[in-house]
């Protein structure tokens, strides 16, 4: 009964079109932000920041970008790892080659590099779709791996292709502690998520969804498929490239091309499928599932075996983790193919009617 909107009257069109029109949602989001920005920094340990929170925040940002392209525009992509790599190497080259450039400017320009790269490999979407488009974007992954490994200019003539970022500062303040890195990444995520939510609710978001549902009908009613598809690739690649720069600068610190392999592209794809296609909230659910579950299994399996008087080796735990993880993904896709966001939405709808039958 606490989730009903009885008595919450909308007296203007603007009030009716709020991102969170129900008061309870606004209160819940405010409390969530307070917990994320105040409670967690005051209570979390250094291990929690470095192993869980920072990867979760950055992967949520990357999944958000992937969801715009796949979930909202319906363009399948397997090159997300390549876009992350372009963003990371682009920001690295800018901050190393341009003396005195601010960190925020370098990160944004890294996202712009990924955006241009995404538009280039988004051009096949004008001619092909489905599996063929997935193969075309997969070519971006292999091309990026080759480019950053073979063209030494991108790595400042480092033969191994590995790079390391210098000491990070923001407006003269150091960003070396895990707490500072977490807060910076969280602020970027909050701003981008707000912008993406408003974007998908606007005219461009409706064009993306029209292309996703039926591109021929969308073209008939005056939507330009070329503009809609390439704009989706541009926005998505920018966000993914920004996430890649954060991943390299704030999580890895030093990396090589294999850090942005096909494996990370598949993980991002699983995040949006499990979290929920076409849902901003789904990006957070999917990232939590992919990032937190393997760590929980890695920690919990040896303890569970110890309760029964057995010991499990590291190799066996790793294999069991992969088996359980894969089985859970398959089970979840069978039970709820629309993702965790659909379960969340269904639960809210039931709360609005409880305790009456429905």
N, C-alpha and C positions, 0 to 999 in steps of 0.2 A: 504493500500500500504506500510505502514511502516514495515510490518512483512515479506516482501519478502526477500529471500536470494540471489537475483540477484547479481552477481559479487563476491560472496563468494566462491571462488574456493578451492577445497581440493587437495593438491599436494602430500599427503601421506596417507597411509592406517590408520596410527595413528590419523591423523587429521579427517579422515572420521568417525572414531569410537569414537569420543569424546562423553562424556555424554550429552553435550549441543552443537551440531554441528552448530547451527544457532547463529549468533552474538547477535541477539536481545534477545534470551533466556539467554545467558551469562550475558548480561547487566541487564536483569530483575532479575536474581538470585542474582547478586551482589548488586543491589539496595535493594532487599528484605532482604538480610543479613545485610546491613547497617541499614535499618529500625529496624530489630529485635534486633541487638546488640547495636545500638547507639541511635536511635531516641526514641524507646519505653522506654528504661531505663531512658532517660532524661525527659520524659513527663508523663509516667503512674503513677497512684496513687497506694497507698498501697492496696486499695481494688481491683483494677484491677489486680494487681499481684497475690494476694492470692485467688481471686474468679474465675478468668478467665484464666490468662496467664499461671500460673504454672500448673493448671490441664490440660489445652490444650496441653502444651508441653509434659507432661508426658503421657497423653493419646495418643498423636500422636506417641510417641515411642512404646507404647504397641500395638497400631493398626498396626504399621509397622511390628512388630513381628508376629502378627496374620495373616497379609496379606501374609507374606512369606509362611506360612504353608497352608492357605486356598486358597489364590489367585494364588500363583505361583506353589504350589505342589498339590493342589486339595484335601488335607486331612482335612476333616471337624473336628473341635475341639470345644468342649464346656467346656474345662477345663482351659481356659486362666486365670480365677480368681485364680485357684489353683496354677498355675505357678507364678503369681504375689505374692501370699502369701508365697510360698517357697522362692522366691527371697528376700522378705522383712524380713522374719524370719531368713533366712540364714545369710543375712548381719548383722542383729541385733545380732545374737549369736556370729558371728565372732568379731564384734567390742566390744562386752561386755566381751567375754571370752579371747581374745588375747590382752593384754595390749599394747598400743602404735601402733596398726595396723593403717596404713593410711586409710582415708575414701575411697579413690578411690579403694584400694585393697579390702576393705570389700564389696563395691558395686559389683566389678567384681566377687569376690568369691560367693556372693549371686546369681549372674547370673549363675555361674557354677553349684551351687546347683540346681537351676531351670532347667538347661540344663540336668543334670543327671536324675532329676525327670521326665522331658519331654520325654527323651529317654525310660525310663522304661514304661511309659504309651503310648509311641508310638509303642511299640512292637506289639500290636494288629493290627496296620495298615498293617502288613505283611500278615495278614490272612483275615481281614475284611475291608470293605470300606463303604462309604455312611452313612446311618442311623445307622448301627451297630457300625461303628467307632465313630460316634458322641456319642452314648450311652457309649462306652468304655472310651472315654475321659471325659464324664460326671462323671464317677466313680472317676476320679482323683479329681474332685471338692468336692465330698462328703468325699473322703478319707482325703483330706487336712483339711477340716473343722473338722473332727473327730480327726485327728492327733494333730493339734495345740490346740485343746480344751481339749483333754484328756491326752496327754503326756506332763507333766509339765516341762520336761527338756528343751523344746524349748522356754518356757516363763520364764526361771530361777525360776521355782517352784511357779509361780504366779497362784493362784487358779482360777482366772477369765479368764485367757488366754490373758489378755491385757498386752501390753508392751509399754514403752516410751523410746525414743532415748535420749542419752545425748547431750550435746552441740556439735554442728558440727563444725569442723575446717578442713581447707584444707591448707596443708603446713604451719601450724601455724596461718593461717588467719581465723577469725570466719566467719561462714556461717549462721548467725542468721537472717539477714535482708531479707525481701522479694526480694529485688533487687539482692542480692548475690545468693539466691536460684534460682531465675529465670535465671540468667546468667549461672550458673553451669548446670542446667537442659537443657538449650538451647544449650550449647556447647556439651553436651553428645548427644543430639538429632541430631545435625548437623553432628557429627562424625559418628554416627551409620547409619544415613540415607545415607551418602556418601559411607560407606562400603557396605551397603545393595544394593545400586544402582549398584555398581561395581560387587557385588557378583551375582546378578540376570542377569547381562549382560555377565557373564563368562560361563565356561563349566558347573559348578554345577547348575547355574540358568537354563541353557538349559535342563539339565537332569530333574530338577524339573518340568519344563513346559511339557516335553515329558511324564513324568509320569502322570501329570494332564490331558493331552489331551487323551492319550490312553496307559495305562500301559503295556498291552500285546504287542503292537507294539514296545514300548520302550525297553522291554526286548528282543525282537527279534533282534533289531539292536545293542545290546550289552550293554545297560544301566542296571545296577544292581538295581532292585527295592528296595532291602533292604537298600543299601547304600544311595540311593536318598531319600527315605522316612525318614529314621532315621536321616540323616543329616539335612533335613528340620525341623524335630522335635527339633533337637539339637539347630540349629541356632535360630529358632523361640522362643523356650523356654528360651534361654539365653537372648534374647532381652526383652521378656516379664518379665522375672525375674528381669532384671536390672530396667525396668520400675516400677515393684512392689517395689523394694528397694527405688527408688526415691519417689514413691507415699507415702510410709510409713515414710521415713526420712524427706522429704522436704515439703510434703503437709499435711499429717495427724499429724506427730509428735508423736502421741500415737494412738495405734490401737488394735483391737481384731480380732479374726478370721472372724467375721461377716463382717468386712470391705472389705473382698475379697470373697464375696458370689457369688452365681450364677448370681445375678443381674449384676455384673461388667463383667462377661463372656458374657452375652447377649448384653450388651452395646458395648463391643469390636467387637462382631460379626456384630451388626448393623452398626458400624463404617466402617468396610471393605466392607459391602454390599452397603451401601449408597455412600461411597467415591469412590468405584470402585475396584473390585477384580483384582488382578494382576497388581497393579499400586502403585508405591511408593508415587506419588502425592496424590492418593486416600486416603491414611492413614491420611494425613493432612486435606483434605476436610471432611472426615467422622468425625474426631475428632472435627473439628470446628462445624459441624452440631450438634453433640450430646452434646457437652459441652456448646456451646454458646446459642443454641436455647432455652433450658429450662430456662436459666437465663433471656433471652430477653422476653419470655412469662410471666415469674413470675413478671417482672418489668412492662411490657407493658399492661397486662390485667387489673390491677387495674386502671391505668391511662386512658385506653380506656373506661372503665366503668364510670369513673368520668366525662368524656367529655359528656356523655349522662345523667348525673345527677343521676347515680346509684352508689352504693357501693357493692363491691364484697368481701366476706369473704376469709380468708386464705385457708379454706378447699375447697371452691368453686373454687378458683383460681388454687389450686393444681389439682383438678379433671379436670378442663378445660384444664390445661396444658397437662395432660396425654392424653386427648381426641384429642387435636389439634396435639400433637406430633405424636400419632399413626396414625391419618388420613394423616398427611404429609408424613410419612414413606410409607404408602400403596400407596398414590398417586404418590409419586416419583418412587417407584419400578415399577408401571404400566407404567408411562410415559418414564422413562429411566432406565431400569433394569441393565444397565452396569455402573451406578453410575455417580457421579459428575465428575470424571476424564474423562469419555467419552464425556461429554458435553464440558469440557475444551479442549479436543483434537479436537473435531468437530469445536469449535469456532476458534482455531488456524488454522485449515485447511481452513476455510472460509476466514480468514484474508489473507492467502497466495494467494488467488485467487481474492479477492475483488479488483475492482468493476466489474470484468468480470463475466459472467453467469457461473453457475456450477450446 
